[in-house]
Amino acid sequence: MGYGADPGASSSRVELKRELEADMASEDRNEKAEPAMVPPVANPGIIRPPFVYLSAIVSLWLPVTLVPAEALMSLVVIPREERYLERRFPSEYLAYKASVRRWL
């Protein structure tokens, strides 16, 4: 035995092992175990790289997609909507349009 070892520790380990084996033998193996509070992944660092790569892809493609989308909205969608509103509600829309700013 090493320094500071408990002489009764080996006998208590043997007794503990016997108790655990007896408990396991008496349990019904077909019973469903209760769910434990275990995280879905033992090491969260494993999940991080795909999210880093995804955010890099999104941040690189955001200007590429945002600029054409803004141009489409400003040059096509908004003017078409304003022409429709001027035809559908001529006096009300023109009064409203004069009372508010176009952009925030």
MDTraj code that builds the backbone (N, CA, C; nanometers):
import mdtraj as md
import numpy as np

residues = "MET GLY TYR GLY ALA ASP PRO GLY ALA SER SER SER ARG VAL GLU LEU LYS ARG GLU LEU GLU ALA ASP MET ALA SER GLU ASP ARG ASN GLU LYS ALA GLU PRO ALA MET VAL PRO PRO VAL ALA ASN PRO GLY ILE ILE ARG PRO PRO PHE VAL TYR LEU SER ALA ILE VAL SER LEU TRP LEU PRO VAL THR LEU VAL PRO ALA GLU ALA LEU MET SER LEU VAL VAL ILE PRO ARG GLU GLU ARG TYR LEU GLU ARG ARG PHE PRO SER GLU TYR LEU ALA TYR LYS ALA SER VAL ARG ARG TRP LEU".split()
xyz = np.array([
    [0.0830, -0.1185, 0.0000],
    [0.0000, 0.0000, 0.0000],
    [0.0866, 0.1236, 0.0000],
    [0.0352, 0.2278, -0.0619],
    [0.1120, 0.3500, -0.0742],
    [0.0980, 0.4375, 0.0482],
    [0.1631, 0.5471, 0.0439],
    [0.1625, 0.6437, 0.1530],
    [0.0226, 0.6983, 0.1743],
    [-0.0246, 0.6944, 0.2953],
    [-0.1532, 0.7521, 0.3292],
    [-0.2715, 0.6685, 0.2846],
    [-0.2501, 0.5450, 0.2430],
    [-0.3603, 0.4609, 0.1974],
    [-0.4362, 0.4071, 0.3177],
    [-0.5644, 0.3927, 0.3021],
    [-0.6497, 0.3405, 0.4074],
    [-0.6499, 0.1888, 0.3977],
    [-0.6075, 0.1180, 0.5041],
    [-0.6021, -0.0278, 0.4948],
    [-0.7401, -0.0900, 0.4770],
    [-0.8449, -0.0234, 0.5245],
    [-0.9786, -0.0796, 0.5095],
    [-1.0447, -0.0419, 0.3787],
    [-0.9772, 0.0384, 0.2967],
    [-1.0370, 0.0861, 0.1722],
    [-1.0582, -0.0277, 0.0744],
    [-0.9633, -0.1205, 0.0651],
    [-0.9799, -0.2284, -0.0316],
    [-1.0958, -0.3185, 0.0061],
    [-1.1162, -0.3439, 0.1365],
    [-1.2281, -0.4283, 0.1766],
    [-1.3601, -0.3550, 0.1536],
    [-1.3614, -0.2209, 0.1766],
    [-1.4854, -0.1467, 0.1542],
    [-1.5171, -0.1405, 0.0046],
    [-1.4133, -0.1353, -0.0793],
    [-1.4365, -0.1374, -0.2237],
    [-1.4948, -0.2707, -0.2673],
    [-1.4443, -0.3778, -0.2113],
    [-1.4950, -0.5113, -0.2458],
    [-1.6409, -0.5231, -0.2043],
    [-1.6737, -0.4730, -0.0848],
    [-1.8125, -0.4784, -0.0374],
    [-1.9034, -0.3929, -0.1259],
    [-1.8547, -0.2750, -0.1628],
    [-1.9331, -0.1869, -0.2496],
    [-1.9578, -0.2526, -0.3847],
    [-1.8543, -0.3178, -0.4387],
    [-1.8683, -0.3861, -0.5672],
    [-1.9710, -0.4974, -0.5577],
    [-1.9688, -0.5739, -0.4472],
    [-2.0669, -0.6822, -0.4288],
    [-2.2093, -0.6264, -0.4206],
    [-2.2233, -0.5137, -0.3484],
    [-2.3564, -0.4528, -0.3363],
    [-2.4073, -0.4049, -0.4729],
    [-2.3206, -0.3427, -0.5505],
    [-2.3611, -0.2952, -0.6826],
    [-2.3978, -0.4112, -0.7741],
    [-2.3187, -0.5179, -0.7714],
    [-2.3499, -0.6356, -0.8538],
    [-2.4820, -0.6977, -0.8122],
    [-2.5096, -0.7022, -0.6818],
    [-2.6364, -0.7585, -0.6339],
    [-2.7532, -0.6708, -0.6776],
    [-2.7353, -0.5397, -0.6689],
    [-2.8420, -0.4485, -0.7121],
    [-2.8696, -0.4631, -0.8611],
    [-2.7614, -0.4733, -0.9399],
    [-2.7791, -0.4857, -1.0843],
    [-2.8439, -0.6181, -1.1213],
    [-2.8116, -0.7235, -1.0488],
    [-2.8694, -0.8546, -1.0775],
    [-3.0174, -0.8563, -1.0421],
    [-3.0563, -0.7826, -0.9390],
    [-3.1964, -0.7843, -0.8965],
    [-3.2847, -0.6928, -0.9816],
    [-3.2247, -0.5976, -1.0522],
    [-3.3038, -0.5066, -1.1350],
    [-3.3568, -0.5774, -1.2585],
    [-3.4735, -0.5348, -1.3007],
    [-3.5298, -0.5873, -1.4243],
    [-3.4647, -0.5128, -1.5400],
    [-3.3984, -0.5817, -1.6288],
    [-3.3252, -0.5184, -1.7382],
    [-3.4182, -0.4593, -1.8436],
    [-3.5440, -0.5007, -1.8454],
    [-3.6372, -0.4523, -1.9470],
    [-3.7023, -0.3206, -1.9091],
    [-3.6838, -0.2765, -1.7856],
    [-3.7423, -0.1495, -1.7451],
    [-3.6684, -0.0353, -1.8127],
    [-3.7452, 0.0647, -1.8462],
    [-3.6861, 0.1803, -1.9115],
    [-3.6184, 0.2679, -1.8062],
    [-3.4975, 0.3093, -1.8344],
    [-3.4244, 0.3944, -1.7415],
    [-3.4825, 0.5349, -1.7441],
    [-3.4735, 0.6021, -1.6318],
    [-3.5206, 0.7405, -1.6250],
    [-3.4259, 0.8294, -1.7043],
    [-3.4800, 0.9294, -1.7741],
    [-3.3917, 1.0182, -1.8508],
    [-3.3029, 1.0993, -1.7572],
    [-3.1786, 1.1105, -1.7908],
    [-3.0845, 1.1865, -1.7098],
    [-3.0701, 1.3272, -1.7673],
    [-3.0275, 1.4171, -1.6847],
    [-3.0034, 1.5538, -1.7287],
    [-2.8639, 1.5605, -1.7899],
    [-2.8534, 1.5153, -1.9114],
    [-2.7256, 1.5109, -1.9809],
    [-2.7341, 1.6063, -2.0990],
    [-2.6349, 1.6897, -2.1175],
    [-2.6387, 1.7790, -2.2340],
    [-2.6340, 1.6990, -2.3628],
    [-2.6882, 1.7531, -2.4716],
    [-2.6906, 1.6785, -2.5973],
    [-2.5519, 1.6464, -2.6508],
    [-2.4551, 1.7283, -2.6168],
    [-2.3176, 1.7038, -2.6599],
    [-2.2282, 1.7231, -2.5393],
    [-2.1360, 1.6315, -2.5193],
    [-2.0493, 1.6394, -2.4033],
    [-1.9537, 1.7578, -2.4119],
    [-1.9086, 1.7909, -2.5325],
    [-1.8135, 1.9000, -2.5497],
    [-1.8739, 2.0037, -2.6438],
    [-1.9224, 2.1169, -2.5910],
    [-1.9837, 2.2183, -2.6780],
    [-1.8887, 2.2736, -2.7834],
    [-1.7596, 2.2608, -2.7620],
    [-1.6633, 2.3071, -2.8606],
    [-1.6728, 2.2321, -2.9916],
    [-1.7311, 2.1134, -2.9879],
    [-1.7479, 2.0345, -3.1100],
    [-1.8531, 2.0988, -3.1997],
    [-1.9526, 2.1614, -3.1405],
    [-2.0622, 2.2200, -3.2174],
    [-2.0238, 2.3561, -3.2745],
    [-1.9310, 2.4255, -3.2109],
    [-1.9005, 2.5632, -3.2475],
    [-1.8493, 2.5827, -3.3906],
    [-1.7565, 2.5033, -3.4430],
    [-1.7029, 2.5325, -3.5773],
    [-1.8073, 2.5414, -3.6883],
    [-1.9062, 2.4525, -3.6949],
    [-2.0056, 2.4706, -3.8025],
    [-2.0795, 2.6034, -3.7938],
    [-2.1081, 2.6503, -3.6730],
    [-2.1763, 2.7788, -3.6587],
    [-2.0850, 2.8948, -3.6968],
    [-1.9570, 2.8816, -3.6680],
    [-1.8615, 2.9848, -3.7080],
    [-1.8548, 2.9915, -3.8603],
    [-1.8453, 2.8745, -3.9247],
    [-1.8397, 2.8712, -4.0705],
    [-1.9686, 2.9259, -4.1314],
    [-2.0824, 2.8888, -4.0740],
    [-2.2109, 2.9377, -4.1245],
    [-2.2208, 3.0895, -4.1115],
    [-2.1787, 3.1432, -3.9982],
    [-2.1858, 3.2882, -3.9813],
    [-2.0898, 3.3590, -4.0764],
    [-1.9753, 3.2988, -4.1051],
    [-1.8820, 3.3599, -4.2009],
    [-1.9423, 3.3618, -4.3407],
    [-2.0074, 3.2540, -4.3783],
    [-2.0713, 3.2477, -4.5101],
    [-2.1823, 3.3518, -4.5199],
    [-2.2644, 3.3607, -4.4154],
    [-2.3743, 3.4578, -4.4156],
    [-2.3193, 3.6000, -4.4208],
    [-2.2150, 3.6268, -4.3428],
    [-2.1617, 3.7632, -4.3415],
    [-2.0968, 3.7997, -4.4743],
    [-2.0423, 3.7023, -4.5463],
    [-1.9845, 3.7311, -4.6771],
    [-2.0921, 3.7489, -4.7840],
    [-2.1986, 3.6716, -4.7753],
    [-2.3039, 3.6779, -4.8767],
    [-2.4067, 3.7859, -4.8484],
    [-2.4088, 3.8385, -4.7270],
    [-2.5079, 3.9407, -4.6934],
    [-2.4978, 4.0638, -4.7829],
    [-2.3801, 4.1234, -4.8026],
    [-2.3744, 4.2399, -4.8930],
    [-2.4084, 4.2035, -5.0373],
    [-2.3717, 4.0830, -5.0773],
    [-2.3982, 4.0409, -5.2153],
    [-2.5478, 4.0299, -5.2406],
    [-2.6232, 3.9866, -5.1410],
    [-2.7678, 3.9718, -5.1587],
    [-2.8449, 4.0960, -5.1152],
    [-2.7911, 4.1706, -5.0188],
    [-2.8641, 4.2857, -4.9671],
    [-2.8681, 4.4016, -5.0662],
    [-2.7608, 4.4264, -5.1362],
    [-2.7555, 4.5380, -5.2308],
    [-2.8553, 4.5186, -5.3456],
    [-2.8598, 4.4019, -5.4120],
    [-2.9617, 4.3844, -5.5162],
    [-3.1047, 4.3874, -5.4619],
    [-3.1251, 4.3354, -5.3426],
    [-3.2596, 4.3380, -5.2841],
    [-3.3041, 4.4816, -5.2581],
    [-3.2131, 4.5627, -5.2061],
    [-3.2465, 4.7034, -5.1812],
    [-3.2722, 4.7772, -5.3114],
    [-3.1937, 4.7495, -5.4134],
    [-3.2142, 4.8134, -5.5440],
    [-3.3488, 4.7727, -5.6028],
    [-3.3838, 4.6479, -5.5915],
    [-3.5130, 4.5994, -5.6418],
    [-3.6278, 4.6686, -5.5699],
    [-3.6176, 4.6796, -5.4376],
    [-3.7242, 4.7449, -5.3620],
    [-3.7355, 4.8929, -5.3989],
    [-3.6216, 4.9611, -5.4088],
    [-3.6239, 5.1057, -5.4344],
    [-3.6643, 5.1402, -5.5773],
    [-3.6214, 5.0600, -5.6715],
    [-3.6441, 5.0946, -5.8120],
    [-3.7694, 5.0314, -5.8727],
    [-3.8185, 4.9234, -5.8152],
    [-3.9316, 4.8534, -5.8767],
    [-4.0530, 4.8483, -5.7848],
    [-4.0363, 4.7913, -5.6666],
    [-4.1516, 4.7610, -5.5810],
    [-4.2157, 4.8881, -5.5254],
    [-4.1377, 4.9750, -5.4640],
    [-4.1949, 5.0953, -5.4018],
    [-4.2595, 5.1886, -5.5041],
    [-4.1943, 5.2184, -5.6180],
    [-4.2625, 5.3046, -5.7165],
    [-4.3928, 5.2429, -5.7689],
    [-4.3933, 5.1118, -5.7898],
    [-4.5163, 5.0461, -5.8372],
    [-4.6266, 5.0580, -5.7329],
    [-4.5913, 5.0384, -5.6057],
    [-4.6899, 5.0489, -5.4989],
    [-4.7421, 5.1922, -5.4862],
    [-4.6532, 5.2897, -5.4990],
    [-4.6974, 5.4286, -5.4898],
    [-4.7890, 5.4669, -5.6058],
    [-4.7595, 5.4175, -5.7263],
    [-4.8491, 5.4453, -5.8401],
    [-4.9859, 5.3826, -5.8172],
    [-4.9877, 5.2620, -5.7644],
    [-5.1148, 5.1950, -5.7362],
    [-5.1952, 5.2739, -5.6328],
    [-5.1308, 5.3169, -5.5247],
    [-5.2016, 5.3915, -5.4211],
    [-5.2522, 5.5266, -5.4728],
    [-5.1770, 5.5914, -5.5609],
    [-5.2231, 5.7178, -5.6192],
    [-5.3450, 5.6971, -5.7080],
    [-5.3511, 5.5836, -5.7788],
    [-5.4698, 5.5543, -5.8618],
    [-5.5887, 5.5125, -5.7762],
    [-5.5650, 5.4331, -5.6757],
    [-5.6737, 5.3768, -5.5948],
    [-5.7324, 5.4805, -5.4990],
    [-5.6486, 5.5592, -5.4339],
    [-5.6914, 5.6608, -5.3373],
    [-5.6287, 5.7952, -5.3747],
    [-5.6742, 5.8595, -5.4784],
    [-5.6037, 5.9782, -5.5287],
    [-5.5907, 6.0906, -5.4267],
    [-5.6981, 6.1378, -5.3707],
    [-5.6871, 6.2544, -5.2813],
    [-5.6306, 6.2138, -5.1441],
    [-5.6751, 6.0995, -5.0912],
    [-5.6292, 6.0574, -4.9578],
    [-5.4804, 6.0258, -4.9574],
    [-5.4351, 5.9529, -5.0590],
    [-5.2943, 5.9140, -5.0609],
    [-5.2038, 6.0339, -5.0850],
    [-5.2425, 6.1244, -5.1728],
    [-5.1593, 6.2422, -5.1981],
    [-5.1493, 6.3303, -5.0741],
    [-5.2609, 6.3429, -4.9984],
    [-5.2572, 6.4199, -4.8734],
    [-5.1678, 6.3494, -4.7706],
    [-5.1795, 6.2187, -4.7622],
    [-5.0962, 6.1428, -4.6699],
    [-4.9491, 6.1533, -4.7098],
    [-4.9227, 6.1394, -4.8392],
    [-4.7857, 6.1446, -4.8903],
    [-4.7217, 6.2807, -4.8617],
    [-4.7993, 6.3869, -4.8685],
    [-4.7466, 6.5208, -4.8413],
    [-4.7214, 6.5420, -4.6923],
    [-4.7912, 6.4691, -4.6057],
    [-4.7793, 6.4922, -4.4613],
    [-4.6693, 6.4096, -4.3946],
    [-4.6168, 6.3071, -4.4627],
    [-4.5139, 6.2225, -4.3994],
    [-4.3888, 6.2187, -4.4860],
    [-4.2766, 6.1841, -4.4202],
    [-4.1531, 6.1665, -4.4951],
    [-4.1541, 6.0297, -4.5620],
    [-4.0829, 6.0160, -4.6715],
    [-4.0803, 5.8883, -4.7420],
    [-3.9917, 5.7872, -4.6695],
    [-3.8765, 5.8290, -4.6207],
    [-3.7832, 5.7393, -4.5533],
    [-3.7773, 5.7735, -4.4068],
    [-3.7532, 5.6768, -4.3259],
    [-3.7437, 5.6973, -4.1798],
    [-3.6192, 5.7708, -4.1417],
])
top = md.Topology()
chain = top.add_chain()
for i, resn in enumerate(residues, 1):
    res = top.add_residue(resn, chain, resSeq=i)
    for name in ("N", "CA", "C"):
        top.add_atom(name, md.element.get_by_symbol(name[0]), res)
traj = md.Trajectory(xyz[None], top)
